[in-house]
């Protein structure tokens, strides 16, 4: 599990450095990604599949 955590931290640092984001920018990116994911799931389950 420690290896997975270290790999994730390394990936986040790499993305942050390549995109030139601050910590604050990364928080906004995660927030927007989560919002987009929820919106897509809403469209799939409640509009296309008619649950």
C-alpha positions as CSV (number, residue, x, y, z in Angstrom):
1,X,0.0,0.0,0.0
2,X,2.9,2.4,0.7
3,X,4.2,1.9,-2.8
4,X,0.8,2.8,-4.2
5,X,0.6,6.0,-2.1
6,X,4.2,7.0,-3.1
7,X,3.4,6.4,-6.8
8,X,0.2,8.5,-6.5
9,X,2.2,11.4,-4.8
10,X,4.8,11.2,-7.6
11,X,2.1,11.3,-10.3
12,X,0.4,14.3,-8.7
13,X,3.7,16.1,-8.4
14,X,4.6,15.4,-12.1
15,X,1.2,16.6,-13.3
16,X,1.4,19.7,-11.1
17,X,4.9,20.6,-12.4
18,X,4.1,19.9,-16.0
19,X,1.0,22.0,-16.0
20,X,2.5,24.7,-13.8
21,X,-0.3,24.6,-11.3
22,X,-0.1,25.6,-7.6
23,X,-1.6,23.6,-4.9
24,X,-4.7,25.8,-5.1
25,X,-4.9,25.1,-8.8
26,X,-4.7,21.4,-8.3
27,X,-7.6,21.7,-5.8
28,X,-9.7,23.4,-8.4
29,X,-8.8,20.8,-11.0
30,X,-9.9,18.0,-8.7
31,X,-13.1,19.9,-7.9
32,X,-14.0,20.4,-11.6
33,X,-13.1,16.8,-12.4
34,X,-15.4,15.6,-9.7
35,X,-18.2,17.8,-10.9
36,X,-17.8,16.6,-14.4
37,X,-17.8,13.0,-13.3
38,X,-21.0,13.5,-11.3
39,X,-22.7,15.3,-14.2
40,X,-21.8,12.5,-16.6
41,X,-23.1,9.8,-14.2
42,X,-26.3,11.8,-13.8
43,X,-26.7,11.9,-17.6
44,X,-26.1,8.2,-18.0
45,X,-28.3,6.9,-15.2
46,X,-31.1,9.4,-15.0
47,X,-31.5,10.5,-18.6
48,X,-30.3,7.7,-20.9
49,X,-31.3,4.7,-18.8
50,X,-34.4,6.3,-17.3
51,X,-33.9,5.1,-13.6
